[in-house]
Amino acid sequence: MDTPKIALAVRPLEKRLDDSKMDIWMLMDYNMRYWEMIYTINLGKIDGLTDETADFA
């Protein structure tokens, strides 16, 4: 389970962005790229899993 570790590593940066009162659009852009990364990692795992099961079929 790599995803929780990534989430924990990213969260403090989110807090710093919030504390420094940065532009809301910049924060939203950061969040979108973060969730895109999580989605890509999860998709990669799913693809890897289906490739493995296809070999055994």
Residue pairs with C-beta under 8 A, 6 or more apart in sequence:
2 41
3 38
3 41
3 42
6 37
6 38
6 41
7 38
10 34
14 27
14 30
14 31
17 26
17 27
17 30
18 27
